[in-house]
Amino acid sequence: MASSFFALERHGLSAIRKLRILLSHLASSKIPHWLLDKLISSFVHFYGVDLSEAEIPPNGFCTFNSFFARALRPGARRFPEKAWLIPSPAEGRLLAEGSITNGTHIHVKGESYPINELLGADSAPLVGGRFSVIYLAPPDYHRVHSPIDGKVRFARWVNGAIFPVNAIGQKIPRIYARNERIVVWQEGEGGEVAVTVLVGAMVVGGIELAFDKEFRQQTLVAALNHQRVFERQYHGIRLSKGSEIGRFMIGSTVILLVKSTHELLPVASVSQRIQLGEVLYCSQKGEMMQ
């Protein structure tokens, strides 16, 4: 199975990319309500989607994408107010967690990832921090939120393959450094750094940024021009803890890399399901103040 994906990568994945663009267009298009309701009902039944906490528009969802990237009801998730508590930016299963070593690598399921390659940026400010990898399955909530109060320094799109990130995709060597991804770098007033990486997948219809509505279209142009990287720097954009960073249009993966002025202590356990806003890390500063 993995060898067939490698063959697709060697041939530019043009057919798969065209299929993804087509599916993305269909998913964002308005279709007869009876047909949309049938599609949504089938998806909910097949994946066991829980809509009890979803914010459903009065007239229902207008497109499949609006259903898939649905919002949660106000108050459905809470974020810790204390600055020394770092919450999960996404909801899913915690696949890996660990320290960012002096060798500037992270290790996930036996694979070693140079952070410079993963981010397309200098990783020196993150050395000594921690990382978490969260897999979002199709029935999960697909919006990603800020884990800190901090300014957005830049958003970087890194061109790449579109392998699946499910159990099949996990067999592909260094998948997270090969797939298309968006890197959002934030810096807090207390010296903390949080880098949220939104990793694309084979049938991901798109990754959108909540604070920059033009970014998605610009990355599509960059891809057509065969650019490797597209980046926008920001001045004055600040996201409070819990504010939306962006959203996926189908299941994928979020990688959080975070560095504090004090040592971060992991709270969650690998393989457990993580709710949005659930505490991932507590800094030693917080431990001393309690």
C-alpha atoms as a printed R data frame, in Angstrom:
    type eleno elety resid chain resno       x      y       z
1   ATOM     1    CA   MET     A     1   0.000  0.000   0.000
2   ATOM     2    CA   ALA     A     2   2.745  2.466   0.955
3   ATOM     3    CA   SER     A     3   4.635  1.775  -2.298
4   ATOM     4    CA   SER     A     4   1.599  2.873  -4.318
5   ATOM     5    CA   PHE     A     5   1.576  6.184  -2.447
6   ATOM     6    CA   PHE     A     6   5.281  6.652  -3.221
7   ATOM     7    CA   ALA     A     7   4.517  6.093  -6.905
8   ATOM     8    CA   LEU     A     8   1.852  8.791  -6.727
9   ATOM     9    CA   GLU     A     9   4.305 11.166  -5.088
10  ATOM    10    CA   ARG     A    10   6.908 10.573  -7.807
11  ATOM    11    CA   HIS     A    11   4.364 11.437 -10.469
12  ATOM    12    CA   GLY     A    12   3.435 14.722  -8.802
13  ATOM    13    CA   LEU     A    13   0.093 13.540  -7.378
14  ATOM    14    CA   SER     A    14  -1.557 15.564 -10.112
15  ATOM    15    CA   ALA     A    15  -4.523 13.216 -10.453
16  ATOM    16    CA   ILE     A    16  -5.106 13.105  -6.698
17  ATOM    17    CA   ARG     A    17  -4.763 16.877  -6.406
18  ATOM    18    CA   LYS     A    18  -7.310 17.378  -9.179
19  ATOM    19    CA   LEU     A    19  -9.662 14.952  -7.448
20  ATOM    20    CA   ARG     A    20  -9.192 16.806  -4.171
21  ATOM    21    CA   ILE     A    21  -9.950 20.150  -5.824
22  ATOM    22    CA   LEU     A    22 -13.094 18.637  -7.347
23  ATOM    23    CA   LEU     A    23 -14.215 17.170  -4.012
24  ATOM    24    CA   SER     A    24 -13.451 20.454  -2.276
25  ATOM    25    CA   HIS     A    25 -15.566 22.323  -4.813
26  ATOM    26    CA   LEU     A    26 -18.453 19.897  -4.415
27  ATOM    27    CA   ALA     A    27 -18.229 20.002  -0.619
28  ATOM    28    CA   SER     A    28 -18.396 23.800  -0.616
29  ATOM    29    CA   SER     A    29 -21.177 24.019  -3.218
30  ATOM    30    CA   LYS     A    30 -24.837 24.382  -2.414
31  ATOM    31    CA   ILE     A    31 -26.802 21.311  -3.449
32  ATOM    32    CA   PRO     A    32 -30.494 20.431  -2.987
33  ATOM    33    CA   HIS     A    33 -31.320 20.273   0.707
34  ATOM    34    CA   TRP     A    34 -32.743 16.774   0.496
35  ATOM    35    CA   LEU     A    35 -29.483 15.489  -0.997
36  ATOM    36    CA   LEU     A    36 -27.294 17.384   1.498
37  ATOM    37    CA   ASP     A    37 -29.364 16.084   4.408
38  ATOM    38    CA   LYS     A    38 -28.959 12.553   3.060
39  ATOM    39    CA   LEU     A    39 -25.164 12.941   2.753
40  ATOM    40    CA   ILE     A    40 -24.843 14.383   6.242
41  ATOM    41    CA   SER     A    41 -27.117 11.730   7.736
42  ATOM    42    CA   SER     A    42 -25.094  8.953   6.085
43  ATOM    43    CA   PHE     A    43 -21.815 10.468   7.318
44  ATOM    44    CA   VAL     A    44 -23.161 10.841  10.862
45  ATOM    45    CA   HIS     A    45 -24.387  7.250  10.886
46  ATOM    46    CA   PHE     A    46 -21.238  5.755   9.354
47  ATOM    47    CA   TYR     A    47 -18.756  7.566  11.638
48  ATOM    48    CA   GLY     A    48 -20.924  7.880  14.731
49  ATOM    49    CA   VAL     A    49 -20.736 11.687  14.806
50  ATOM    50    CA   ASP     A    50 -22.033 13.304  18.012
51  ATOM    51    CA   LEU     A    51 -23.925 16.487  17.119
52  ATOM    52    CA   SER     A    52 -25.248 17.159  20.618
53  ATOM    53    CA   GLU     A    53 -22.560 19.811  21.226
54  ATOM    54    CA   ALA     A    54 -22.582 21.277  17.720
55  ATOM    55    CA   GLU     A    55 -23.899 24.719  16.889
56  ATOM    56    CA   ILE     A    56 -26.428 23.939  14.152
57  ATOM    57    CA   PRO     A    57 -27.747 26.897  12.108
58  ATOM    58    CA   PRO     A    58 -31.525 27.517  12.361
59  ATOM    59    CA   ASN     A    59 -32.008 26.455   8.741
60  ATOM    60    CA   GLY     A    60 -29.478 23.628   8.888
61  ATOM    61    CA   PHE     A    61 -26.088 23.379   7.223
62  ATOM    62    CA   CYS     A    62 -25.869 25.013   3.790
63  ATOM    63    CA   THR     A    63 -22.951 22.902   2.465
64  ATOM    64    CA   PHE     A    64 -21.158 19.716   3.460
65  ATOM    65    CA   ASN     A    65 -18.120 21.780   4.467
66  ATOM    66    CA   SER     A    66 -20.230 23.885   6.829
67  ATOM    67    CA   PHE     A    67 -21.294 20.638   8.508
68  ATOM    68    CA   PHE     A    68 -17.823 19.158   8.580
69  ATOM    69    CA   ALA     A    69 -16.128 22.272   9.992
70  ATOM    70    CA   ARG     A    70 -19.084 22.964  12.291
71  ATOM    71    CA   ALA     A    71 -18.682 25.122  15.368
72  ATOM    72    CA   LEU     A    72 -19.291 23.971  18.927
73  ATOM    73    CA   ARG     A    73 -22.014 25.520  21.038
74  ATOM    74    CA   PRO     A    74 -20.800 28.462  23.154
75  ATOM    75    CA   GLY     A    75 -19.477 27.124  26.449
76  ATOM    76    CA   ALA     A    76 -19.106 23.556  25.187
77  ATOM    77    CA   ARG     A    77 -15.345 23.722  25.827
78  ATOM    78    CA   ARG     A    78 -13.432 25.797  28.334
79  ATOM    79    CA   PHE     A    79  -9.808 26.890  28.258
80  ATOM    80    CA   PRO     A    80  -7.695 27.308  31.402
81  ATOM    81    CA   GLU     A    81  -7.167 30.967  32.275
82  ATOM    82    CA   LYS     A    82  -3.792 30.539  33.991
83  ATOM    83    CA   ALA     A    83  -0.886 31.387  31.684
84  ATOM    84    CA   TRP     A    84   1.193 28.447  32.954
85  ATOM    85    CA   LEU     A    85  -1.410 25.922  31.779
86  ATOM    86    CA   ILE     A    86  -1.076 25.023  28.081
87  ATOM    87    CA   PRO     A    87  -4.260 23.490  26.615
88  ATOM    88    CA   SER     A    88  -4.790 21.290  23.598
89  ATOM    89    CA   PRO     A    89  -5.439 23.323  20.435
90  ATOM    90    CA   ALA     A    90  -7.505 20.509  18.913
91  ATOM    91    CA   GLU     A    91  -9.752 17.582  19.707
92  ATOM    92    CA   GLY     A    92  -8.685 14.034  18.854
93  ATOM    93    CA   ARG     A    93  -6.280 11.316  19.918
94  ATOM    94    CA   LEU     A    94  -2.834 12.109  21.324
95  ATOM    95    CA   LEU     A    95  -0.506 10.052  19.115
96  ATOM    96    CA   ALA     A    96   2.810 11.241  20.527
97  ATOM    97    CA   GLU     A    97   4.309 13.596  23.102
98  ATOM    98    CA   GLY     A    98   7.877 14.375  24.008
99  ATOM    99    CA   SER     A    99  10.707 16.828  24.447
100 ATOM   100    CA   ILE     A   100  12.354 18.894  21.758
101 ATOM   101    CA   THR     A   101  15.977 17.796  22.041
102 ATOM   102    CA   ASN     A   102  19.197 19.710  21.578
103 ATOM   103    CA   GLY     A   103  19.458 17.960  18.229
104 ATOM   104    CA   THR     A   104  16.298 19.900  17.234
105 ATOM   105    CA   HIS     A   105  14.414 16.717  16.382
106 ATOM   106    CA   ILE     A   106  11.116 15.302  17.542
107 ATOM   107    CA   HIS     A   107  10.421 11.577  17.604
108 ATOM   108    CA   VAL     A   108   7.021 10.162  16.624
109 ATOM   109    CA   LYS     A   109   6.325  6.417  16.412
110 ATOM   110    CA   GLY     A   110   9.972  5.580  15.777
111 ATOM   111    CA   GLU     A   111  10.440  8.324  13.171
112 ATOM   112    CA   SER     A   112  12.814 11.241  13.695
113 ATOM   113    CA   TYR     A   113  11.726 14.632  12.345
114 ATOM   114    CA   PRO     A   114  14.147 17.564  12.001
115 ATOM   115    CA   ILE     A   115  12.052 20.490  13.202
116 ATOM   116    CA   ASN     A   116  13.638 22.854  10.674
117 ATOM   117    CA   GLU     A   117  12.292 20.631   7.912
118 ATOM   118    CA   LEU     A   118   8.890 20.203   9.524
119 ATOM   119    CA   LEU     A   119   8.398 23.938  10.027
120 ATOM   120    CA   GLY     A   120  10.447 25.303   7.169
121 ATOM   121    CA   ALA     A   121  11.861 27.660   9.812
122 ATOM   122    CA   ASP     A   122  14.620 27.993  12.385
123 ATOM   123    CA   SER     A   123  13.747 25.803  15.379
124 ATOM   124    CA   ALA     A   124  16.322 27.212  17.836
125 ATOM   125    CA   PRO     A   125  13.701 29.127  19.899
126 ATOM   126    CA   LEU     A   126  11.900 25.827  20.562
127 ATOM   127    CA   VAL     A   127  14.825 23.764  21.879
128 ATOM   128    CA   GLY     A   128  14.041 22.577  25.400
129 ATOM   129    CA   GLY     A   129  10.289 22.728  24.826
130 ATOM   130    CA   ARG     A   130   7.693 19.997  24.288
131 ATOM   131    CA   PHE     A   131   5.645 18.703  21.364
132 ATOM   132    CA   SER     A   132   2.310 16.929  20.958
133 ATOM   133    CA   VAL     A   133   0.820 15.189  17.921
134 ATOM   134    CA   ILE     A   134  -2.987 15.022  17.803
135 ATOM   135    CA   TYR     A   135  -4.870 13.010  15.180
136 ATOM   136    CA   LEU     A   136  -8.302 14.288  14.165
137 ATOM   137    CA   ALA     A   137 -10.539 11.486  12.880
138 ATOM   138    CA   PRO     A   138 -13.436 12.234  10.496
139 ATOM   139    CA   PRO     A   139 -16.101 12.484  13.252
140 ATOM   140    CA   ASP     A   140 -14.027 14.851  15.404
141 ATOM   141    CA   TYR     A   141 -14.355 18.615  15.785
142 ATOM   142    CA   HIS     A   142 -12.173 20.141  13.052
143 ATOM   143    CA   ARG     A   143 -11.407 23.640  14.194
144 ATOM   144    CA   VAL     A   144  -8.031 24.458  15.730
145 ATOM   145    CA   HIS     A   145  -7.647 27.012  18.517
146 ATOM   146    CA   SER     A   146  -4.858 29.072  20.043
147 ATOM   147    CA   PRO     A   147  -3.092 27.429  23.019
148 ATOM   148    CA   ILE     A   148  -1.702 30.734  24.359
149 ATOM   149    CA   ASP     A   149  -2.378 34.463  24.478
150 ATOM   150    CA   GLY     A   150   0.032 35.726  21.883
151 ATOM   151    CA   LYS     A   151   0.765 37.640  18.727
152 ATOM   152    CA   VAL     A   152   0.901 35.805  15.421
153 ATOM   153    CA   ARG     A   153   4.396 36.294  14.043
154 ATOM   154    CA   PHE     A   154   3.830 34.502  10.736
155 ATOM   155    CA   ALA     A   155   1.883 31.816   8.910
156 ATOM   156    CA   ARG     A   156   3.817 29.589   6.520
157 ATOM   157    CA   TRP     A   157   2.413 27.172   3.959
158 ATOM   158    CA   VAL     A   158   4.786 24.340   3.023
159 ATOM   159    CA   ASN     A   159   4.005 22.501  -0.198
160 ATOM   160    CA   GLY     A   160   4.110 18.730  -0.064
161 ATOM   161    CA   ALA     A   161   2.422 15.427  -0.699
162 ATOM   162    CA   ILE     A   162  -1.127 14.615   0.405
163 ATOM   163    CA   PHE     A   163  -0.750 11.151   1.900
164 ATOM   164    CA   PRO     A   164  -3.463  9.978   4.303
165 ATOM   165    CA   VAL     A   165  -2.593 10.412   7.994
166 ATOM   166    CA   ASN     A   166  -4.711  7.516   9.269
167 ATOM   167    CA   ALA     A   167  -3.378  4.075  10.239
168 ATOM   168    CA   ILE     A   168  -2.345  3.378   6.627
169 ATOM   169    CA   GLY     A   169  -0.530  6.676   6.309
170 ATOM   170    CA   GLN     A   170   1.352  6.126   9.564
171 ATOM   171    CA   LYS     A   171   3.358  3.419   7.757
172 ATOM   172    CA   ILE     A   172   4.789  5.994   5.360
173 ATOM   173    CA   PRO     A   173   8.243  7.174   6.499
174 ATOM   174    CA   ARG     A   174   8.365 10.750   7.859
175 ATOM   175    CA   ILE     A   175   4.829 11.481   6.722
176 ATOM   176    CA   TYR     A   176   4.425 14.753   8.632
177 ATOM   177    CA   ALA     A   177   7.484 16.289   6.966
178 ATOM   178    CA   ARG     A   178   6.304 15.156   3.515
179 ATOM   179    CA   ASN     A   179   2.675 16.280   3.600
180 ATOM   180    CA   GLU     A   180   1.371 19.734   2.797
181 ATOM   181    CA   ARG     A   181   1.054 21.817   5.973
182 ATOM   182    CA   ILE     A   182   0.479 25.270   7.445
183 ATOM   183    CA   VAL     A   183   2.658 26.523  10.298
184 ATOM   184    CA   VAL     A   184   1.327 29.255  12.610
185 ATOM   185    CA   TRP     A   185   3.965 30.786  14.921
186 ATOM   186    CA   GLN     A   186   2.816 32.698  18.022
187 ATOM   187    CA   GLU     A   187   4.752 34.496  20.738
188 ATOM   188    CA   GLY     A   188   3.353 35.462  24.136
189 ATOM   189    CA   GLU     A   189   4.205 38.446  26.299
190 ATOM   190    CA   GLY     A   190   5.684 36.148  28.957
191 ATOM   191    CA   GLY     A   191   8.288 34.780  26.555
192 ATOM   192    CA   GLU     A   192   6.394 31.610  25.616
193 ATOM   193    CA   VAL     A   193   6.403 30.381  22.011
194 ATOM   194    CA   ALA     A   194   3.658 28.199  20.512
195 ATOM   195    CA   VAL     A   195   3.861 26.793  16.993
196 ATOM   196    CA   THR     A   196   0.752 25.060  15.677
197 ATOM   197    CA   VAL     A   197   1.213 22.907  12.567
198 ATOM   198    CA   LEU     A   198  -1.898 21.932  10.598
199 ATOM   199    CA   VAL     A   199  -0.969 18.897   8.486
200 ATOM   200    CA   GLY     A   200  -2.996 18.147   5.360
201 ATOM   201    CA   ALA     A   201  -4.069 14.723   4.122
202 ATOM   202    CA   MET     A   202  -5.273 12.989   0.965
203 ATOM   203    CA   VAL     A   203  -8.921 14.056   1.014
204 ATOM   204    CA   VAL     A   204  -8.510 17.255   2.969
205 ATOM   205    CA   GLY     A   205 -10.632 19.775   1.090
206 ATOM   206    CA   GLY     A   206  -8.592 22.657   2.415
207 ATOM   207    CA   ILE     A   207  -7.034 24.284   5.453
208 ATOM   208    CA   GLU     A   208  -8.305 27.769   6.225
209 ATOM   209    CA   LEU     A   209  -6.987 30.368   8.650
210 ATOM   210    CA   ALA     A   210  -9.563 32.203  10.730
211 ATOM   211    CA   PHE     A   211  -7.451 35.362  11.082
212 ATOM   212    CA   ASP     A   212  -6.463 35.614   7.399
213 ATOM   213    CA   LYS     A   213  -9.262 34.847   4.964
214 ATOM   214    CA   GLU     A   214  -7.030 35.439   1.915
215 ATOM   215    CA   PHE     A   215  -4.335 32.943   2.903
216 ATOM   216    CA   ARG     A   216  -6.090 29.876   1.463
217 ATOM   217    CA   GLN     A   217  -6.489 31.399  -1.999
218 ATOM   218    CA   GLN     A   218  -2.886 32.584  -2.021
219 ATOM   219    CA   THR     A   219  -1.602 29.091  -1.226
220 ATOM   220    CA   LEU     A   220  -3.644 27.681  -4.110
221 ATOM   221    CA   VAL     A   221  -1.922 30.139  -6.442
222 ATOM   222    CA   ALA     A   222   1.445 29.237  -4.923
223 ATOM   223    CA   ALA     A   223   0.771 25.540  -5.541
224 ATOM   224    CA   LEU     A   224  -0.143 26.200  -9.161
225 ATOM   225    CA   ASN     A   225   3.161 28.073  -9.531
226 ATOM   226    CA   HIS     A   226   5.018 25.103  -7.999
227 ATOM   227    CA   GLN     A   227   6.267 27.165  -5.071
228 ATOM   228    CA   ARG     A   228   7.761 25.219  -2.186
229 ATOM   229    CA   VAL     A   229   6.869 27.752   0.521
230 ATOM   230    CA   PHE     A   230   4.501 30.685   0.890
231 ATOM   231    CA   GLU     A   231   4.666 32.913   3.966
232 ATOM   232    CA   ARG     A   232   2.896 35.944   5.370
233 ATOM   233    CA   GLN     A   233   4.196 37.914   8.332
234 ATOM   234    CA   TYR     A   234   1.818 39.773  10.620
235 ATOM   235    CA   HIS     A   235   1.983 42.868  12.773
236 ATOM   236    CA   GLY     A   236  -0.724 43.523  15.328
237 ATOM   237    CA   ILE     A   237  -2.671 40.255  15.007
238 ATOM   238    CA   ARG     A   238  -3.118 38.810  18.476
239 ATOM   239    CA   LEU     A   239  -5.015 35.653  19.357
240 ATOM   240    CA   SER     A   240  -6.271 35.088  22.875
241 ATOM   241    CA   LYS     A   241  -6.114 31.604  24.332
242 ATOM   242    CA   GLY     A   242  -9.018 29.639  22.862
243 ATOM   243    CA   SER     A   243  -9.485 31.853  19.778
244 ATOM   244    CA   GLU     A   244  -9.806 30.005  16.506
245 ATOM   245    CA   ILE     A   245  -6.626 29.628  14.458
246 ATOM   246    CA   GLY     A   246  -8.088 27.729  11.523
247 ATOM   247    CA   ARG     A   247 -10.035 24.700  10.373
248 ATOM   248    CA   PHE     A   248  -9.754 21.510   8.333
249 ATOM   249    CA   MET     A   249 -12.339 20.402   5.793
250 ATOM   250    CA   ILE     A   250 -11.682 16.710   6.535
251 ATOM   251    CA   GLY     A   251  -9.749 14.666   9.144
252 ATOM   252    CA   SER     A   252  -6.074 15.377   9.644
253 ATOM   253    CA   THR     A   253  -3.363 16.050  12.243
254 ATOM   254    CA   VAL     A   254  -2.245 18.933  14.441
255 ATOM   255    CA   ILE     A   255   1.297 19.173  15.824
256 ATOM   256    CA   LEU     A   256   1.864 21.586  18.698
257 ATOM   257    CA   LEU     A   257   5.391 22.700  19.612
258 ATOM   258    CA   VAL     A   258   5.600 24.898  22.685
259 ATOM   259    CA   LYS     A   259   8.374 26.505  24.730
260 ATOM   260    CA   SER     A   260   7.994 28.363  28.029
261 ATOM   261    CA   THR     A   261  10.411 30.304  30.212
262 ATOM   262    CA   HIS     A   262   9.993 27.464  32.746
263 ATOM   263    CA   GLU     A   263  10.111 23.720  32.208
264 ATOM   264    CA   LEU     A   264   6.852 22.269  30.912
265 ATOM   265    CA   LEU     A   265   5.479 19.163  32.599
266 ATOM   266    CA   PRO     A   266   3.234 16.893  30.477
267 ATOM   267    CA   VAL     A   267  -0.208 16.183  31.917
268 ATOM   268    CA   ALA     A   268  -1.921 14.073  29.249
269 ATOM   269    CA   SER     A   269  -1.024 10.482  28.310
270 ATOM   270    CA   VAL     A   270  -0.186  9.208  24.839
271 ATOM   271    CA   SER     A   271  -3.063  7.310  23.136
272 ATOM   272    CA   GLN     A   272  -5.779  8.998  25.189
273 ATOM   273    CA   ARG     A   273  -8.507 11.079  23.600
274 ATOM   274    CA   ILE     A   274  -7.996 14.785  24.169
275 ATOM   275    CA   GLN     A   275 -10.711 17.399  24.290
276 ATOM   276    CA   LEU     A   276 -10.205 20.881  22.940
277 ATOM   277    CA   GLY     A   277  -8.989 23.054  25.828
278 ATOM   278    CA   GLU     A   278  -7.899 20.120  27.983
279 ATOM   279    CA   VAL     A   279  -4.582 20.811  29.719
280 ATOM   280    CA   LEU     A   280  -1.565 19.304  27.965
281 ATOM   281    CA   TYR     A   281   1.215 21.008  29.956
282 ATOM   282    CA   CYS     A   282   1.771 22.732  33.254
283 ATOM   283    CA   SER     A   283   4.882 24.876  33.706
284 ATOM   284    CA   GLN     A   284   7.043 24.574  36.809
285 ATOM   285    CA   LYS     A   285   6.219 28.202  37.513
286 ATOM   286    CA   GLY     A   286   2.625 27.153  38.034
287 ATOM   287    CA   GLU     A   287   3.692 24.227  40.200
288 ATOM   288    CA   MET     A   288   5.658 26.573  42.459
289 ATOM   289    CA   MET     A   289   2.781 29.044  42.752
290 ATOM   290    CA   GLN     A   290   0.234 26.434  43.812
